[in-house]
Amino acid sequence: MSGSTKAMGVLTVGALVVVTAYTAALGSNGWLWFAWVVLGAVTIGVVASKGT
């Protein structure tokens, strides 16, 4: 994995932690979860494209 791919993975995991903490503290926000799912899908796409 390249450095940028690792950074994107770390960003995705960090965003999951932030969204989970926000949900626990202030209640669920559908847009935050939607944004995290999109970020996760993009990260998976980048990882898959780098593997080929």
C-alpha distance matrix in Angstrom:
0.0 3.8 6.6 8.2 6.1 6.5 10.0 10.8 10.3 12.5 14.8 15.3 16.1 18.3 20.0 20.8 22.4 24.4 25.6 26.6 28.5 30.2 31.2 32.7 34.5 35.7 35.4 33.2 32.2 31.3 29.7 27.3 26.2 26.1 23.9 21.5 21.4 20.7 17.8 16.4 17.0 15.3 12.2 12.4 13.1 10.2 7.8 10.4 10.8 7.4 8.1 11.4
3.8 0.0 3.8 5.5 5.3 6.4 8.7 10.1 10.8 12.5 14.3 15.6 16.9 18.4 20.0 21.5 23.0 24.5 25.9 27.3 28.9 30.3 31.8 33.3 34.8 35.9 35.9 33.8 32.5 31.7 29.7 27.3 26.7 26.5 23.8 21.8 22.2 21.0 17.9 17.3 18.0 15.6 12.7 13.9 14.1 10.6 9.5 12.3 11.8 8.3 10.3 13.1
6.6 3.8 0.0 3.8 5.5 5.2 6.1 8.6 9.9 10.5 12.2 14.2 15.4 16.2 18.1 20.0 21.1 22.3 24.1 25.7 26.9 28.3 30.1 31.5 32.7 33.9 34.2 32.4 31.1 30.6 28.6 25.9 25.7 25.8 22.9 20.9 21.9 20.8 17.4 17.2 18.5 16.0 13.1 15.1 15.7 12.2 11.5 14.9 14.5 11.5 13.7 16.6
8.2 5.5 3.8 0.0 3.8 5.4 5.0 6.2 8.6 9.8 10.3 12.3 14.3 15.0 16.2 18.4 19.9 20.7 22.1 24.2 25.5 26.4 28.2 30.0 31.1 31.9 32.1 30.1 28.5 27.9 25.6 23.2 23.2 22.9 19.8 18.2 19.2 17.7 14.3 14.7 15.9 13.0 10.5 13.1 13.3 9.7 10.2 13.6 12.9 10.7 13.6 16.2
6.1 5.3 5.5 3.8 0.0 3.8 5.4 5.1 6.3 8.7 9.8 10.6 12.5 14.1 15.2 16.7 18.6 19.9 21.0 22.6 24.4 25.6 26.9 28.7 30.2 31.1 30.9 28.7 27.3 26.4 24.4 22.0 21.5 21.2 18.5 16.5 17.0 15.8 12.6 12.2 13.1 10.8 7.8 9.7 10.4 7.1 6.7 10.3 10.4 8.3 10.7 13.7
6.5 6.4 5.2 5.4 3.8 0.0 3.8 5.4 5.0 6.2 8.6 9.8 10.7 12.1 14.1 15.4 16.7 18.3 19.9 21.2 22.6 24.2 25.7 27.1 28.6 29.8 29.9 28.0 27.0 26.5 24.9 22.1 21.5 21.9 19.3 16.8 17.7 17.3 13.8 12.9 14.8 13.1 9.6 11.4 13.1 10.3 9.0 12.8 13.6 11.3 12.9 16.3
10.0 8.7 6.1 5.0 5.4 3.8 0.0 3.8 5.4 5.1 6.1 8.6 9.9 10.3 12.0 14.2 15.3 16.2 18.1 19.8 20.9 22.1 24.0 25.6 26.6 27.7 28.1 26.4 25.1 25.0 23.0 20.1 20.1 20.6 17.6 15.4 17.0 16.3 12.6 12.8 15.0 12.9 9.9 12.8 14.3 11.5 11.3 15.1 15.6 13.7 15.9 19.1
10.8 10.1 8.6 6.2 5.1 5.4 3.8 0.0 3.8 5.4 5.0 6.1 8.7 9.7 10.3 12.3 14.3 15.1 16.2 18.2 19.8 20.7 22.2 24.2 25.5 26.2 26.1 24.1 22.6 22.0 20.0 17.4 17.2 17.2 14.3 12.3 13.6 12.6 9.0 9.2 11.3 9.2 6.4 9.7 11.1 8.8 9.3 12.9 13.5 12.5 14.9 17.8
10.3 10.8 9.9 8.6 6.3 5.0 5.4 3.8 0.0 3.8 5.4 5.1 6.3 8.5 9.8 10.7 12.6 14.3 15.3 16.6 18.5 19.9 21.1 22.7 24.4 25.5 25.2 23.2 22.2 21.7 20.3 17.4 16.6 17.1 14.8 12.0 12.9 13.0 9.6 8.4 11.0 10.0 6.5 8.7 11.3 9.7 8.8 12.3 13.9 12.9 14.4 17.7
12.5 12.5 10.5 9.8 8.7 6.2 5.1 5.4 3.8 0.0 3.8 5.4 5.2 6.0 8.4 9.8 10.6 12.2 14.1 15.3 16.5 18.2 19.9 21.1 22.4 23.9 24.1 22.6 21.8 22.0 20.6 17.3 17.0 18.2 15.7 12.8 14.6 15.0 11.4 10.8 14.0 13.1 9.9 12.4 15.0 13.2 12.5 16.1 17.6 16.3 17.7 21.2
14.8 14.3 12.2 10.3 9.8 8.6 6.1 5.0 5.4 3.8 0.0 3.8 5.5 5.0 6.0 8.6 9.8 10.3 12.0 14.0 15.2 16.1 18.0 19.8 20.8 21.7 22.0 20.4 19.2 19.3 17.5 14.3 14.6 15.5 12.6 10.2 12.7 12.7 9.0 9.6 12.8 11.6 9.3 12.5 14.6 13.2 13.4 16.9 18.0 17.3 19.3 22.4
15.3 15.6 14.2 12.3 10.6 9.8 8.6 6.1 5.1 5.4 3.8 0.0 3.8 5.4 5.1 6.3 8.8 9.9 10.5 12.2 14.2 15.2 16.3 18.3 19.9 20.7 20.4 18.3 17.2 16.9 15.5 12.5 11.8 12.8 10.4 7.4 9.3 9.9 6.5 6.2 9.7 9.6 7.4 10.0 12.6 12.1 12.2 15.2 16.9 16.8 18.4 21.4
16.1 16.9 15.4 14.3 12.5 10.7 9.9 8.7 6.3 5.2 5.5 3.8 0.0 3.8 5.4 5.0 6.4 8.8 9.9 10.6 12.4 14.3 15.3 16.5 18.4 19.8 19.6 18.0 17.7 17.8 17.1 13.7 12.8 14.6 12.9 9.4 11.3 12.9 9.9 8.7 12.4 12.9 10.3 12.1 15.3 14.8 14.1 17.1 19.3 18.8 19.9 23.2
18.3 18.4 16.2 15.0 14.1 12.1 10.3 9.7 8.5 6.0 5.0 5.4 3.8 0.0 3.8 5.4 5.1 6.3 8.7 9.9 10.6 12.3 14.2 15.4 16.5 18.0 18.5 17.3 16.9 17.7 16.7 13.1 13.1 15.3 13.1 10.1 13.0 14.3 11.2 11.1 14.9 14.9 12.7 15.2 18.0 17.2 16.9 20.2 21.9 21.3 22.8 26.0
20.0 20.0 18.1 16.2 15.2 14.1 12.0 10.3 9.8 8.4 6.0 5.1 5.4 3.8 0.0 3.8 5.4 5.0 6.0 8.4 9.7 10.4 12.1 14.1 15.2 15.9 16.1 14.5 13.6 14.2 13.0 9.4 9.7 11.7 9.4 6.8 10.1 11.4 8.8 9.5 13.1 13.3 12.0 14.6 17.1 16.8 17.3 20.1 21.8 21.8 23.4 26.4
20.8 21.5 20.0 18.4 16.7 15.4 14.2 12.3 10.7 9.8 8.6 6.3 5.0 5.4 3.8 0.0 3.8 5.5 5.2 6.0 8.5 9.8 10.4 12.1 14.1 15.1 14.7 12.9 12.8 13.3 13.0 9.5 8.5 11.2 10.1 6.7 9.2 11.7 9.8 9.2 12.8 14.0 12.7 14.4 17.4 17.7 17.6 20.1 22.3 22.5 23.6 26.6
22.4 23.0 21.1 19.9 18.6 16.7 15.3 14.3 12.6 10.6 9.8 8.8 6.4 5.1 5.4 3.8 0.0 3.8 5.6 5.2 6.1 8.5 9.9 10.5 12.1 14.0 14.2 13.5 14.0 15.3 15.3 11.6 11.3 14.4 13.3 10.3 13.0 15.4 13.3 12.8 16.5 17.5 15.8 17.6 20.7 20.7 20.3 23.1 25.3 25.1 26.2 29.4
24.4 24.5 22.3 20.7 19.9 18.3 16.2 15.1 14.3 12.2 10.3 9.9 8.8 6.3 5.0 5.5 3.8 0.0 3.8 5.4 5.1 6.1 8.5 9.9 10.5 11.7 12.6 12.0 11.9 13.8 13.4 9.6 10.5 13.5 12.0 9.9 13.3 15.2 13.3 13.8 17.4 18.1 16.9 19.2 21.9 21.8 22.0 24.9 26.7 26.7 28.1 31.2
25.6 25.9 24.1 22.1 21.0 19.9 18.1 16.2 15.3 14.1 12.0 10.5 9.9 8.7 6.0 5.2 5.6 3.8 0.0 3.8 5.5 5.0 6.1 8.6 9.9 10.2 10.1 8.7 8.5 10.1 10.1 6.5 7.0 10.4 9.7 7.8 10.9 13.2 12.2 12.7 15.9 17.1 16.6 18.6 21.1 21.7 22.1 24.5 26.4 26.9 28.3 31.1
26.6 27.3 25.7 24.2 22.6 21.2 19.8 18.2 16.6 15.3 14.0 12.2 10.6 9.9 8.4 6.0 5.2 5.4 3.8 0.0 3.8 5.4 5.1 6.2 8.6 10.0 9.5 8.6 10.0 11.7 12.8 9.5 8.9 12.6 12.7 10.3 12.6 15.6 14.7 14.3 17.6 19.3 18.4 19.8 22.8 23.5 23.4 25.7 28.0 28.4 29.3 32.3
28.5 28.9 26.9 25.5 24.4 22.6 20.9 19.8 18.5 16.5 15.2 14.2 12.4 10.6 9.7 8.5 6.1 5.1 5.5 3.8 0.0 3.8 5.4 5.1 6.1 8.4 9.3 9.9 11.3 13.9 14.7 11.4 11.8 15.5 15.1 13.1 15.9 18.5 17.3 17.3 20.8 22.1 21.0 22.8 25.7 26.1 26.0 28.6 30.8 30.9 32.0 35.1
30.2 30.3 28.3 26.4 25.6 24.2 22.1 20.7 19.9 18.2 16.1 15.2 14.3 12.3 10.4 9.8 8.5 6.1 5.0 5.4 3.8 0.0 3.8 5.5 5.2 5.6 6.9 7.5 8.3 11.4 12.0 9.1 10.4 13.9 13.6 12.5 15.5 17.7 17.0 17.7 20.8 22.0 21.6 23.6 26.1 26.6 27.1 29.5 31.4 31.8 33.2 36.1
31.2 31.8 30.1 28.2 26.9 25.7 24.0 22.2 21.1 19.9 18.0 16.3 15.3 14.2 12.1 10.4 9.9 8.5 6.1 5.1 5.4 3.8 0.0 3.8 5.5 5.5 4.4 4.6 6.8 9.7 11.4 9.2 9.3 12.9 13.7 12.6 14.8 17.5 17.4 17.7 20.5 22.3 22.1 23.6 26.2 27.2 27.5 29.6 31.8 32.5 33.6 36.3
32.7 33.3 31.5 30.0 28.7 27.1 25.6 24.2 22.7 21.1 19.8 18.3 16.5 15.4 14.1 12.1 10.5 9.9 8.6 6.2 5.1 5.5 3.8 0.0 3.8 6.0 5.9 7.6 10.5 13.3 15.2 12.9 12.8 16.5 17.2 15.7 17.8 20.8 20.4 20.2 23.3 25.1 24.5 25.8 28.7 29.6 29.5 31.7 34.1 34.6 35.4 38.4
34.5 34.8 32.7 31.1 30.2 28.6 26.6 25.5 24.4 22.4 20.8 19.9 18.4 16.5 15.2 14.1 12.1 10.5 9.9 8.6 6.1 5.2 5.5 3.8 0.0 3.8 6.1 8.9 11.1 14.6 16.0 13.7 14.6 18.2 18.4 17.4 20.0 22.5 22.0 22.4 25.5 26.9 26.4 28.2 30.9 31.5 31.7 34.1 36.2 36.6 37.7 40.7
35.7 35.9 33.9 31.9 31.1 29.8 27.7 26.2 25.5 23.9 21.7 20.7 19.8 18.0 15.9 15.1 14.0 11.7 10.2 10.0 8.4 5.6 5.5 6.0 3.8 0.0 3.8 6.9 8.6 12.3 13.7 12.2 13.5 16.7 17.2 16.9 19.4 21.7 21.6 22.5 25.3 26.7 26.7 28.5 30.9 31.7 32.3 34.5 36.4 37.1 38.5 41.2
35.4 35.9 34.2 32.1 30.9 29.9 28.1 26.1 25.2 24.1 22.0 20.4 19.6 18.5 16.1 14.7 14.2 12.6 10.1 9.5 9.3 6.9 4.4 5.9 6.1 3.8 0.0 3.8 6.6 9.8 12.1 11.1 11.6 14.7 16.0 15.7 17.6 20.2 20.6 21.2 23.6 25.5 25.7 27.1 29.5 30.8 31.3 33.2 35.3 36.3 37.4 40.0
33.2 33.8 32.4 30.1 28.7 28.0 26.4 24.1 23.2 22.6 20.4 18.3 18.0 17.3 14.5 12.9 13.5 12.0 8.7 8.6 9.9 7.5 4.6 7.6 8.9 6.9 3.8 0.0 3.8 6.3 9.0 8.3 8.3 11.2 12.9 12.8 14.3 16.9 17.7 18.2 20.4 22.4 22.9 24.2 26.4 27.9 28.5 30.2 32.3 33.5 34.6 37.0
32.2 32.5 31.1 28.5 27.3 27.0 25.1 22.6 22.2 21.8 19.2 17.2 17.7 16.9 13.6 12.8 14.0 11.9 8.5 10.0 11.3 8.3 6.8 10.5 11.1 8.6 6.6 3.8 0.0 3.8 5.6 5.5 6.7 8.8 10.2 11.1 12.8 14.7 15.7 16.9 18.8 20.4 21.4 22.9 24.7 26.1 27.3 28.9 30.6 32.0 33.4 35.6
31.3 31.7 30.6 27.9 26.4 26.5 25.0 22.0 21.7 22.0 19.3 16.9 17.8 17.7 14.2 13.3 15.3 13.8 10.1 11.7 13.9 11.4 9.7 13.3 14.6 12.3 9.8 6.3 3.8 0.0 3.8 5.5 5.2 6.0 8.6 9.9 10.5 12.3 14.2 15.2 16.4 18.4 19.8 21.0 22.5 24.3 25.6 26.8 28.5 30.3 31.6 33.5
29.7 29.7 28.6 25.6 24.4 24.9 23.0 20.0 20.3 20.6 17.5 15.5 17.1 16.7 13.0 13.0 15.3 13.4 10.1 12.8 14.7 12.0 11.4 15.2 16.0 13.7 12.1 9.0 5.6 3.8 0.0 3.8 5.4 4.9 6.0 8.5 9.8 10.5 12.1 14.0 15.2 16.4 18.1 19.8 20.9 22.4 24.2 25.5 26.8 28.5 30.2 32.1
27.3 27.3 25.9 23.2 22.0 22.1 20.1 17.4 17.4 17.3 14.3 12.5 13.7 13.1 9.4 9.5 11.6 9.6 6.5 9.5 11.4 9.1 9.2 12.9 13.7 12.2 11.1 8.3 5.5 5.5 3.8 0.0 3.8 5.4 5.1 6.2 8.7 9.9 10.5 12.2 14.2 15.3 16.3 18.3 19.9 21.0 22.4 24.2 25.6 26.9 28.6 30.8
26.2 26.7 25.7 23.2 21.5 21.5 20.1 17.2 16.6 17.0 14.6 11.8 12.8 13.1 9.7 8.5 11.3 10.5 7.0 8.9 11.8 10.4 9.3 12.8 14.6 13.5 11.6 8.3 6.7 5.2 5.4 3.8 0.0 3.8 5.4 5.0 6.2 8.6 9.7 10.3 12.2 14.2 15.1 16.3 18.2 19.8 20.8 22.3 24.2 25.6 26.9 29.1
26.1 26.5 25.8 22.9 21.2 21.9 20.6 17.2 17.1 18.2 15.5 12.8 14.6 15.3 11.7 11.2 14.4 13.5 10.4 12.6 15.5 13.9 12.9 16.5 18.2 16.7 14.7 11.2 8.8 6.0 4.9 5.4 3.8 0.0 3.8 5.4 5.1 6.3 8.6 9.8 10.6 12.4 14.2 15.3 16.5 18.5 20.0 21.0 22.6 24.4 25.9 27.7
23.9 23.8 22.9 19.8 18.5 19.3 17.6 14.3 14.8 15.7 12.6 10.4 12.9 13.1 9.4 10.1 13.3 12.0 9.7 12.7 15.1 13.6 13.7 17.2 18.4 17.2 16.0 12.9 10.2 8.6 6.0 5.1 5.4 3.8 0.0 3.8 5.5 5.1 6.1 8.6 9.9 10.6 12.2 14.2 15.3 16.5 18.3 19.9 21.0 22.5 24.4 26.3
21.5 21.8 20.9 18.2 16.5 16.8 15.4 12.3 12.0 12.8 10.2 7.4 9.4 10.1 6.8 6.7 10.3 9.9 7.8 10.3 13.1 12.5 12.6 15.7 17.4 16.9 15.7 12.8 11.1 9.9 8.5 6.2 5.0 5.4 3.8 0.0 3.8 5.4 5.0 6.0 8.5 9.8 10.3 12.2 14.1 15.2 16.3 18.1 19.8 21.0 22.5 24.8
21.4 22.2 21.9 19.2 17.0 17.7 17.0 13.6 12.9 14.6 12.7 9.3 11.3 13.0 10.1 9.2 13.0 13.3 10.9 12.6 15.9 15.5 14.8 17.8 20.0 19.4 17.6 14.3 12.8 10.5 9.8 8.7 6.2 5.1 5.5 3.8 0.0 3.8 5.4 5.0 6.1 8.6 9.7 10.5 12.2 14.2 15.2 16.3 18.2 19.9 21.1 23.1
20.7 21.0 20.8 17.7 15.8 17.3 16.3 12.6 13.0 15.0 12.7 9.9 12.9 14.3 11.4 11.7 15.4 15.2 13.2 15.6 18.5 17.7 17.5 20.8 22.5 21.7 20.2 16.9 14.7 12.3 10.5 9.9 8.6 6.3 5.1 5.4 3.8 0.0 3.8 5.4 5.1 6.2 8.6 9.9 10.5 12.3 14.2 15.2 16.4 18.4 20.0 21.7
17.8 17.9 17.4 14.3 12.6 13.8 12.6 9.0 9.6 11.4 9.0 6.5 9.9 11.2 8.8 9.8 13.3 13.3 12.2 14.7 17.3 17.0 17.4 20.4 22.0 21.6 20.6 17.7 15.7 14.2 12.1 10.5 9.7 8.6 6.1 5.0 5.4 3.8 0.0 3.8 5.5 5.1 6.1 8.6 9.8 10.5 12.3 14.2 15.3 16.5 18.4 20.5
16.4 17.3 17.2 14.7 12.2 12.9 12.8 9.2 8.4 10.8 9.6 6.2 8.7 11.1 9.5 9.2 12.8 13.8 12.7 14.3 17.3 17.7 17.7 20.2 22.4 22.5 21.2 18.2 16.9 15.2 14.0 12.2 10.3 9.8 8.6 6.0 5.0 5.4 3.8 0.0 3.8 5.4 5.0 6.2 8.5 9.8 10.5 12.2 14.1 15.4 16.6 18.9
17.0 18.0 18.5 15.9 13.1 14.8 15.0 11.3 11.0 14.0 12.8 9.7 12.4 14.9 13.1 12.8 16.5 17.4 15.9 17.6 20.8 20.8 20.5 23.3 25.5 25.3 23.6 20.4 18.8 16.4 15.2 14.2 12.2 10.6 9.9 8.5 6.1 5.1 5.5 3.8 0.0 3.8 5.4 5.1 6.1 8.6 9.9 10.4 12.2 14.2 15.4 17.1
15.3 15.6 16.0 13.0 10.8 13.1 12.9 9.2 10.0 13.1 11.6 9.6 12.9 14.9 13.3 14.0 17.5 18.1 17.1 19.3 22.1 22.0 22.3 25.1 26.9 26.7 25.5 22.4 20.4 18.4 16.4 15.3 14.2 12.4 10.6 9.8 8.6 6.2 5.1 5.4 3.8 0.0 3.8 5.5 5.0 6.2 8.6 9.8 10.4 12.3 14.3 15.8
12.2 12.7 13.1 10.5 7.8 9.6 9.9 6.4 6.5 9.9 9.3 7.4 10.3 12.7 12.0 12.7 15.8 16.9 16.6 18.4 21.0 21.6 22.1 24.5 26.4 26.7 25.7 22.9 21.4 19.8 18.1 16.3 15.1 14.2 12.2 10.3 9.7 8.6 6.1 5.0 5.4 3.8 0.0 3.8 5.4 5.1 6.2 8.5 9.9 10.6 12.4 14.8
12.4 13.9 15.1 13.1 9.7 11.4 12.8 9.7 8.7 12.4 12.5 10.0 12.1 15.2 14.6 14.4 17.6 19.2 18.6 19.8 22.8 23.6 23.6 25.8 28.2 28.5 27.1 24.2 22.9 21.0 19.8 18.3 16.3 15.3 14.2 12.2 10.5 9.9 8.6 6.2 5.1 5.5 3.8 0.0 3.8 5.5 5.1 6.0 8.5 9.9 10.6 12.9
13.1 14.1 15.7 13.3 10.4 13.1 14.3 11.1 11.3 15.0 14.6 12.6 15.3 18.0 17.1 17.4 20.7 21.9 21.1 22.8 25.7 26.1 26.2 28.7 30.9 30.9 29.5 26.4 24.7 22.5 20.9 19.9 18.2 16.5 15.3 14.1 12.2 10.5 9.8 8.5 6.1 5.0 5.4 3.8 0.0 3.8 5.5 5.1 6.1 8.6 9.9 11.2
10.2 10.6 12.2 9.7 7.1 10.3 11.5 8.8 9.7 13.2 13.2 12.1 14.8 17.2 16.8 17.7 20.7 21.8 21.7 23.5 26.1 26.6 27.2 29.6 31.5 31.7 30.8 27.9 26.1 24.3 22.4 21.0 19.8 18.5 16.5 15.2 14.2 12.3 10.5 9.8 8.6 6.2 5.1 5.5 3.8 0.0 3.8 5.4 5.1 6.1 8.6 10.4
7.8 9.5 11.5 10.2 6.7 9.0 11.3 9.3 8.8 12.5 13.4 12.2 14.1 16.9 17.3 17.6 20.3 22.0 22.1 23.4 26.0 27.1 27.5 29.5 31.7 32.3 31.3 28.5 27.3 25.6 24.2 22.4 20.8 20.0 18.3 16.3 15.2 14.2 12.3 10.5 9.9 8.6 6.2 5.1 5.5 3.8 0.0 3.8 5.5 5.2 6.3 9.2
10.4 12.3 14.9 13.6 10.3 12.8 15.1 12.9 12.3 16.1 16.9 15.2 17.1 20.2 20.1 20.1 23.1 24.9 24.5 25.7 28.6 29.5 29.6 31.7 34.1 34.5 33.2 30.2 28.9 26.8 25.5 24.2 22.3 21.0 19.9 18.1 16.3 15.2 14.2 12.2 10.4 9.8 8.5 6.0 5.1 5.4 3.8 0.0 3.8 5.5 5.2 6.9
10.8 11.8 14.5 12.9 10.4 13.6 15.6 13.5 13.9 17.6 18.0 16.9 19.3 21.9 21.8 22.3 25.3 26.7 26.4 28.0 30.8 31.4 31.8 34.1 36.2 36.4 35.3 32.3 30.6 28.5 26.8 25.6 24.2 22.6 21.0 19.8 18.2 16.4 15.3 14.1 12.2 10.4 9.9 8.5 6.1 5.1 5.5 3.8 0.0 3.8 5.4 5.6
7.4 8.3 11.5 10.7 8.3 11.3 13.7 12.5 12.9 16.3 17.3 16.8 18.8 21.3 21.8 22.5 25.1 26.7 26.9 28.4 30.9 31.8 32.5 34.6 36.6 37.1 36.3 33.5 32.0 30.3 28.5 26.9 25.6 24.4 22.5 21.0 19.9 18.4 16.5 15.4 14.2 12.3 10.6 9.9 8.6 6.1 5.2 5.5 3.8 0.0 3.8 5.6
8.1 10.3 13.7 13.6 10.7 12.9 15.9 14.9 14.4 17.7 19.3 18.4 19.9 22.8 23.4 23.6 26.2 28.1 28.3 29.3 32.0 33.2 33.6 35.4 37.7 38.5 37.4 34.6 33.4 31.6 30.2 28.6 26.9 25.9 24.4 22.5 21.1 20.0 18.4 16.6 15.4 14.3 12.4 10.6 9.9 8.6 6.3 5.2 5.4 3.8 0.0 3.8
11.4 13.1 16.6 16.2 13.7 16.3 19.1 17.8 17.7 21.2 22.4 21.4 23.2 26.0 26.4 26.6 29.4 31.2 31.1 32.3 35.1 36.1 36.3 38.4 40.7 41.2 40.0 37.0 35.6 33.5 32.1 30.8 29.1 27.7 26.3 24.8 23.1 21.7 20.5 18.9 17.1 15.8 14.8 12.9 11.2 10.4 9.2 6.9 5.6 5.6 3.8 0.0
